[in-house]
Amino acid sequence: MAVELLKTGARSAHYVGEVKNLRRDGFGVYTYSNKFFRYEGEWKEGKKHGHGKLVMADGSYYEGEFQNGEITGSGFRRWQTSANSYSGQFKEGELHGFGVLNYGTGAVYEGEFSENVREGHGILTESYGDVYEGTFHNNDKHGDGIQQYINGEHYEGTWVKGMKQGHGELHYSDGTVYEGQFRGDLINGEGTMVHCSGVCYEGLWINGRPELEPHHISAPESIDVCAGSPFNVDLELMDSSNQNISSTSGYKLQISAWFKQVTLPSTEDSQSQLFDLIEDMEEEAIDTPFGYTAVWYPLTEYHHVVKPSPETESTAENVEEESDPPLEGDVTAELPVEQKPPTPQERAESLNDELTTEAPEEFHEDVLPSPPAQEFRNGAATFPSLILPSAPPSYRPFAILDAMKLNSTKRKSGKDDKGKSAKEPQPVEKEISDAALANNNPFARPGQYILRIVNVSEPDFFGAEIEPVYIVVNVSPQPATPGTN
């Protein structure tokens, strides 16, 4: 054991430890002349070599391997000011090779280093929970990598200088998926997004938004159809410049039918009660762009109302003929006579008799199945083979109109229901023709109806709120069969 004292001007460096051939060799403690550094560890031929600890005056230190006087090999370093710490490989005093860097902010990087910067493959866990695994260059995410975000999003693709750029796939927390090009950390270029609502856009993106954003639905203003004839409703998805967006699919649409709500003056007792009935229906009415309100009317597909084919009817008759005959004396075997549905005039008379008692039951909308929802495909959608069936007897608008027609007819004859003289009726709005009142078939009366198409996709695709579309359907009477009056 020997003590060596070195002096340089007013300052001096101190060494206490083993020496060999007048050189520090073995274990020893060396205090540098600037008093900032202090080394305690192994020496070889006057140089730090082997395992040792270099301590700085501010509390920072390195402990690990030394080679020929340099910090090289495996070791641990802590920086007092930043509270960063590193455990891994070093080369000539710099972080180089594989290691784990714990930042004072709480972030952690585990991976490859080169000359004190993140370089190569690594995993970076941010203090707020985001995790990136992939390649780094000059401390930045650069190349292929996967980013897991704390909010549930997930990106896998290429990076340039810490930003998403190039081809990648981004999974949003709500289930939305985008695959395509990125630039400047935003969706830019060609790509496809399948939105959580089911909407799919495939095309050009600009700064995170689709080039063509949906604005409204294009539909015919009116459709002319003969009663009992099926019809299609063709629609297109348009942008704000009225250009079709063929790059978009998946918007889900529902269609419903409506009939103009009747308004009546309250001049007589019976008419007053009719007016009260209509007021009861106001909560079921909707506003239309045509300046009036409308109430729900059944709408279905054609195959729900078509008559059975002759072959089907023949099969049913054969089944009835082959059934066991009724037992003698069995009163239940006598079937009641089939009741024909009431005519509009009979419905009207029935309602007119009930005006002094109570209103008819509410009409239930589930008489016939509504048409299934349709979706836009490449910017277009079609509701095929639709038909307006006849309204059930409990449908108020028609029953009230029939009653109005009957009351008007009786008053014109000079007698009311009790045989008394009747006053001339006040003018009323007449929506159904005389031929329509006499019509008794499974299809809608001639007249004017409304179709309403609504976008039911949720949530909105990039905040696009598409307004409902209204179409007027003009139903004309069925052509008369040759040979009939």
C-alpha positions in Angstrom: 0.0 0.0 0.0 1.4 3.4 -0.9 0.1 7.0 -1.0 0.7 9.2 -4.0 0.3 12.9 -3.8 0.2 14.9 -7.1 0.2 18.6 -7.3 -0.7 20.9 -10.2 -0.3 24.5 -9.4 -2.4 25.6 -6.5 -4.6 22.5 -6.9 -3.6 19.0 -6.1 -5.0 15.5 -6.9 -5.0 12.8 -4.2 -4.7 9.1 -4.6 -4.8 6.6 -1.9 -4.4 3.0 -2.9 -2.3 0.3 -4.5 0.6 1.0 -6.8 2.8 -1.0 -9.0 6.0 0.2 -10.6 5.0 3.7 -9.4 1.7 3.5 -11.1 -1.8 3.2 -9.7 -2.5 -0.5 -10.0 -5.1 -2.4 -8.0 -7.7 -0.8 -5.8 -7.5 2.9 -4.9 -9.4 6.1 -4.4 -8.6 9.1 -6.6 -9.8 12.7 -6.0 -9.4 14.9 -9.0 -7.8 18.3 -8.7 -11.0 20.1 -9.6 -12.7 18.5 -6.6 -15.7 17.7 -8.7 -14.9 14.1 -9.5 -13.9 11.3 -7.2 -13.1 7.8 -8.4 -13.1 4.7 -6.2 -12.3 1.4 -7.8 -9.8 -0.7 -9.7 -6.7 0.5 -11.6 -4.4 -0.9 -14.1 -1.1 0.7 -15.2 -2.2 4.1 -14.0 -5.7 4.0 -15.6 -9.1 3.2 -14.3 -9.7 -0.3 -15.3 -12.2 -2.9 -14.0 -15.0 -2.2 -11.7 -15.3 1.3 -10.1 -17.5 4.2 -9.1 -17.1 7.7 -10.3 -18.9 10.3 -8.1 -19.7 13.9 -9.0 -19.9 16.7 -6.5 -23.6 17.4 -7.3 -24.5 13.8 -6.3 -24.5 12.3 -9.8 -22.5 9.1 -10.2 -21.5 6.2 -12.4 -20.8 2.7 -11.1 -19.7 -0.1 -13.4 -17.0 -1.2 -15.7 -14.1 0.9 -16.9 -11.6 0.1 -19.7 -8.3 1.9 -20.2 -9.6 4.9 -18.2 -12.9 5.1 -20.0 -16.5 4.3 -18.9 -17.0 1.3 -21.2 -19.0 -1.9 -20.6 -22.0 -2.5 -18.3 -22.8 0.0 -15.6 -25.3 2.2 -13.9 -25.5 6.0 -14.0 -27.7 8.5 -12.2 -28.0 12.2 -13.0 -28.9 14.2 -9.9 -30.3 17.3 -11.7 -32.8 15.5 -14.0 -33.3 12.4 -11.7 -32.7 10.3 -14.8 -31.0 6.9 -14.3 -29.6 4.4 -16.8 -28.7 0.8 -16.4 -27.0 -0.8 -19.4 -24.1 -0.7 -21.8 -21.6 2.2 -22.2 -18.9 3.1 -24.6 -16.3 5.8 -23.8 -18.6 7.4 -21.3 -21.7 7.4 -23.6 -24.9 5.3 -23.5 -24.2 2.8 -26.2 -25.8 -0.7 -26.7 -28.7 -2.1 -24.8 -30.0 -0.5 -21.7 -32.9 0.9 -19.6 -33.3 4.6 -19.2 -35.7 5.7 -16.4 -36.5 9.4 -16.9 -37.2 11.6 -13.9 -40.6 12.4 -15.5 -41.7 8.8 -15.0 -41.1 7.7 -18.6 -39.1 4.5 -19.3 -37.1 3.5 -22.4 -35.8 0.0 -22.8 -33.9 -0.7 -25.9 -30.9 0.2 -28.0 -28.7 3.3 -27.7 -26.0 4.8 -29.9 -23.8 7.6 -28.7 -26.1 8.8 -26.0 -29.4 8.7 -28.1 -32.1 6.2 -28.6 -31.2 4.3 -31.8 -32.5 1.0 -33.1 -35.3 -1.1 -31.6 -36.8 -0.1 -28.2 -39.9 0.3 -26.0 -40.9 3.7 -24.7 -43.5 3.9 -22.0 -44.6 7.4 -21.4 -45.4 8.7 -17.9 -49.1 9.1 -18.9 -49.4 5.5 -20.1 -48.8 5.5 -23.9 -46.5 2.7 -25.0 -44.5 2.6 -28.2 -42.5 -0.4 -29.5 -40.5 -0.1 -32.6 -37.5 1.5 -34.2 -35.9 4.8 -33.1 -33.5 7.1 -34.9 -31.8 10.1 -33.2 -34.1 9.7 -30.2 -37.3 9.9 -32.3 -39.7 7.2 -33.3 -38.6 6.5 -36.8 -39.4 3.5 -39.0 -41.9 0.7 -38.2 -43.5 0.8 -34.8 -46.6 0.1 -32.7 -48.2 2.7 -30.4 -50.6 1.8 -27.7 -52.5 4.9 -26.4 -53.8 5.2 -22.9 -57.3 6.1 -24.3 -57.5 2.7 -26.0 -56.3 3.7 -29.5 -53.8 1.6 -31.3 -51.5 2.5 -34.2 -49.3 0.2 -36.2 -47.3 1.5 -39.1 -44.4 3.7 -40.1 -43.1 6.8 -38.3 -40.9 9.7 -39.4 -39.2 12.0 -36.8 -41.7 11.1 -34.1 -44.8 11.4 -36.2 -47.1 8.9 -38.0 -46.1 9.1 -41.6 -46.5 6.6 -44.5 -48.7 3.5 -44.4 -50.4 2.5 -41.1 -53.4 1.2 -39.4 -55.1 3.1 -36.6 -57.7 1.5 -34.3 -59.8 3.9 -32.3 -61.2 3.2 -28.9 -64.8 3.2 -30.2 -64.1 0.4 -32.7 -63.4 2.6 -35.7 -60.5 1.4 -37.9 -58.5 3.4 -40.5 -56.0 1.8 -42.8 -54.0 4.0 -45.3 -51.6 6.8 -45.6 -50.5 9.3 -42.9 -48.5 12.5 -43.1 -47.5 14.9 -40.4 -49.1 12.7 -37.7 -52.5 13.1 -39.4 -54.6 10.9 -41.8 -53.5 12.2 -45.2 -53.6 10.5 -48.6 -55.5 7.4 -49.8 -57.1 5.3 -47.1 -60.1 3.4 -45.9 -62.0 4.1 -42.6 -64.6 1.7 -41.2 -66.5 3.8 -38.7 -68.0 2.4 -35.5 -71.5 3.4 -36.9 -70.9 1.0 -39.9 -70.1 3.8 -42.3 -67.2 3.1 -44.6 -65.2 5.7 -46.5 -62.6 4.7 -49.0 -60.8 7.5 -50.8 -58.7 10.6 -50.3 -58.1 12.2 -46.9 -56.9 15.7 -46.2 -55.6 16.7 -42.7 -57.6 14.1 -40.9 -60.9 14.4 -42.8 -62.4 12.8 -45.9 -62.1 14.8 -49.0 -65.8 14.3 -49.7 -68.0 14.6 -46.6 -71.6 13.6 -46.7 -74.0 16.5 -46.6 -77.5 15.4 -47.8 -79.5 12.6 -49.5 -80.7 13.1 -53.0 -84.1 11.7 -53.7 -87.0 12.2 -56.2 -89.4 15.0 -55.2 -92.4 12.8 -56.0 -93.4 9.4 -57.2 -96.5 8.6 -59.2 -97.9 5.1 -58.7 -101.1 3.2 -59.3 -102.8 1.8 -56.3 -101.6 -1.8 -55.7 -98.5 -1.4 -57.7 -95.1 -1.8 -56.1 -92.4 0.9 -56.4 -88.8 1.5 -55.6 -87.1 4.4 -53.9 -83.6 5.2 -55.2 -81.4 7.4 -53.2 -77.9 9.0 -53.6 -75.5 10.3 -50.9 -74.2 13.8 -51.9 -71.7 16.3 -50.6 -72.2 20.0 -50.1 -71.5 20.7 -53.8 -74.2 18.2 -54.8 -71.6 15.6 -55.9 -72.3 12.0 -55.4 -70.0 10.3 -52.9 -69.4 6.9 -54.4 -66.6 6.3 -52.0 -68.9 6.0 -49.0 -71.0 3.1 -47.9 -72.7 1.8 -44.8 -75.1 4.7 -43.8 -78.2 2.9 -42.5 -81.5 4.3 -43.6 -85.1 3.7 -42.4 -88.2 4.6 -44.4 -91.8 5.3 -43.2 -95.0 6.5 -44.7 -97.2 9.4 -43.6 -100.6 10.9 -44.5 -101.6 14.5 -44.2 -103.3 15.4 -41.0 -106.8 16.7 -41.4 -107.9 20.0 -39.8 -111.6 20.7 -39.4 -113.6 23.8 -38.2 -115.5 23.3 -35.0 -118.9 24.5 -36.0 -121.3 21.8 -35.0 -121.5 19.3 -32.2 -120.5 16.3 -34.2 -117.8 18.2 -36.1 -116.5 19.4 -32.7 -116.1 15.9 -31.5 -114.3 15.0 -34.7 -112.0 17.9 -34.1 -111.3 16.6 -30.6 -110.4 13.3 -32.1 -107.9 14.9 -34.4 -106.4 16.9 -31.5 -105.8 13.6 -29.7 -103.6 12.6 -32.6 -101.4 15.7 -32.6 -98.7 14.1 -30.4 -98.2 11.4 -33.1 -97.9 14.0 -36.0 -94.7 15.2 -37.6 -93.9 18.5 -39.3 -93.2 18.2 -43.0 -91.4 20.6 -45.4 -94.7 21.0 -47.3 -96.3 23.3 -44.8 -98.5 20.8 -43.0 -98.3 18.0 -40.4 -98.7 14.3 -41.1 -99.6 11.2 -39.2 -98.1 7.7 -39.6 -99.4 5.4 -42.3 -98.4 1.7 -42.9 -95.8 0.9 -45.4 -94.5 -2.5 -46.2 -92.9 -4.7 -48.9 -95.1 -6.0 -51.8 -94.8 -9.7 -50.9 -96.5 -9.1 -47.5 -99.8 -8.1 -49.3 -99.9 -10.0 -52.5 -102.5 -12.8 -52.8 -101.5 -16.4 -52.7 -100.8 -18.1 -56.0 -103.4 -20.4 -57.5 -101.2 -23.4 -56.7 -101.1 -22.4 -53.0 -104.9 -22.0 -52.9 -105.4 -25.4 -54.5 -103.2 -27.0 -52.0 -105.1 -25.4 -49.1 -108.4 -26.6 -50.6 -107.2 -30.2 -50.9 -106.1 -30.1 -47.3 -109.6 -29.1 -46.2 -111.2 -31.8 -48.3 -109.0 -34.5 -46.8 -109.7 -33.5 -43.2 -111.9 -35.6 -41.0 -115.7 -34.9 -41.3 -117.4 -33.4 -38.2 -119.1 -35.7 -35.8 -122.8 -35.8 -35.8 -124.3 -33.4 -33.3 -121.1 -31.6 -32.8 -122.2 -27.9 -32.8 -118.6 -26.7 -32.9 -118.2 -28.2 -36.3 -120.5 -25.5 -37.8 -118.2 -22.8 -38.9 -119.4 -19.2 -38.9 -120.1 -17.5 -42.2 -117.1 -15.6 -43.4 -117.4 -11.9 -42.5 -116.6 -9.4 -45.3 -114.6 -6.4 -44.1 -116.7 -3.3 -43.6 -116.9 -0.8 -46.5 -115.6 2.7 -46.0 -119.3 3.9 -45.7 -120.0 1.2 -43.0 -116.9 2.3 -41.1 -118.0 5.9 -41.4 -121.5 5.2 -40.1 -120.1 3.2 -37.2 -117.8 6.0 -36.3 -120.5 8.6 -36.6 -122.7 6.6 -34.2 -119.8 6.5 -31.7 -119.1 10.2 -31.8 -121.4 10.8 -28.8 -119.7 8.1 -26.8 -115.9 7.6 -27.0 -113.0 7.8 -29.4 -111.9 4.6 -31.2 -108.9 2.7 -29.9 -105.4 3.9 -30.8 -104.1 2.6 -34.0 -101.2 0.2 -33.6 -98.4 0.6 -36.1 -97.4 -3.0 -36.2 -100.2 -4.2 -38.5 -97.7 -5.1 -41.3 -93.9 -5.4 -41.0 -92.1 -2.2 -42.0 -89.5 -2.4 -44.8 -86.1 -3.4 -43.5 -83.4 -0.8 -43.2 -81.2 -0.3 -46.2 -77.6 0.9 -46.5 -75.7 3.1 -48.9 -73.4 1.1 -51.1 -70.9 3.2 -53.1 -73.0 6.3 -52.5 -76.3 4.7 -53.6 -79.2 2.9 -51.8 -82.6 1.5 -52.9 -85.7 0.5 -51.0 -87.1 -2.1 -53.3 -90.7 -3.3 -54.0 -92.5 -1.0 -51.6 -96.2 -0.8 -51.4 -98.8 1.3 -49.5 -101.3 -1.2 -48.1 -104.9 -0.3 -47.1 -105.2 1.2 -43.7 -107.0 -1.0 -41.0 -110.5 0.1 -40.0 -109.0 1.7 -36.8 -106.9 4.2 -38.8 -108.3 7.5 -37.6 -107.6 9.8 -40.5 -109.6 7.7 -43.0 -112.4 6.9 -40.5 -112.8 10.6 -39.8 -112.8 11.5 -43.4 -115.4 8.8 -44.1 -117.6 10.2 -41.3 -117.2 13.7 -42.7 -118.2 12.4 -46.1 -121.3 10.7 -44.8 -122.3 13.7 -42.7 -122.0 15.9 -45.7 -124.1 13.6 -47.8 -126.9 13.3 -45.2 -127.0 17.1 -44.7 -127.2 17.7 -48.4 -130.2 15.4 -48.5 -131.9 17.6 -45.8 -132.0 15.0 -43.1 -129.7 14.1 -40.2 -129.4 10.7 -38.5 -132.6 11.3 -36.5 -134.7 12.3 -39.5 -134.6 16.0 -38.6 -133.9 18.8 -40.9 -130.2 19.5 -41.2 -128.3 22.7 -41.8 -126.0 23.0 -44.8 -122.6 21.7 -43.9 -119.7 24.0 -43.4 -116.9 23.8 -46.0 -114.4 21.1 -45.0 -111.1 19.9 -46.5 -111.7 16.9 -48.7 -108.7 14.6 -49.3 -110.3 11.5 -50.6 -112.4 11.3 -53.9 -115.8 9.6 -54.2 -114.1 6.7 -56.0 -111.7 6.3 -53.1 -114.4 6.1 -50.5 -116.0 3.3 -52.4 -112.6 1.5 -52.8 -112.3 -1.7 -50.8 -109.1 -3.6 -51.5 -105.9 -4.5 -49.8 -104.1 -1.4 -51.2 -104.0 2.3 -50.3 -106.7 4.6 -51.3 -105.9 7.0 -54.1 -104.5 10.2 -52.7 -101.3 11.9 -51.6 -98.9 10.3 -49.2 -95.5 11.1 -47.9 -92.4 9.0 -47.5 -89.8 9.9 -44.9 -86.2 8.6 -45.1 -84.1 9.0 -42.0 -80.4 8.3 -41.4 -80.2 6.1 -38.3 -76.5 5.4 -38.2 -75.0 6.3 -34.8 -72.8 8.0 -33.8 -72.5 10.6 -36.6 -69.6 10.1 -39.0 -67.3 13.1 -38.4 -70.2 15.0 -37.0 -72.2 14.8 -40.3 -75.9 15.3 -39.5 -77.9 14.3 -42.5 -81.4 15.7 -42.5 -84.4 13.5 -43.2 -85.7 13.3 -46.8 -89.4 13.7 -47.7 -91.0 12.3 -50.9 -94.5 12.9 -52.1 -96.2 9.7 -53.4 -99.3 10.3 -55.6 -101.4 7.2 -55.6 -103.9 7.0 -58.5 -106.9 4.6 -58.7 -106.5 1.2 -60.2 -107.6 1.0 -63.8 -111.0 -0.3 -64.3 -111.3 -4.0 -65.4 -112.7 -4.3 -68.9 -116.4 -5.2 -68.8 -117.1 -3.6 -65.5 -119.0 -0.4 -64.8 
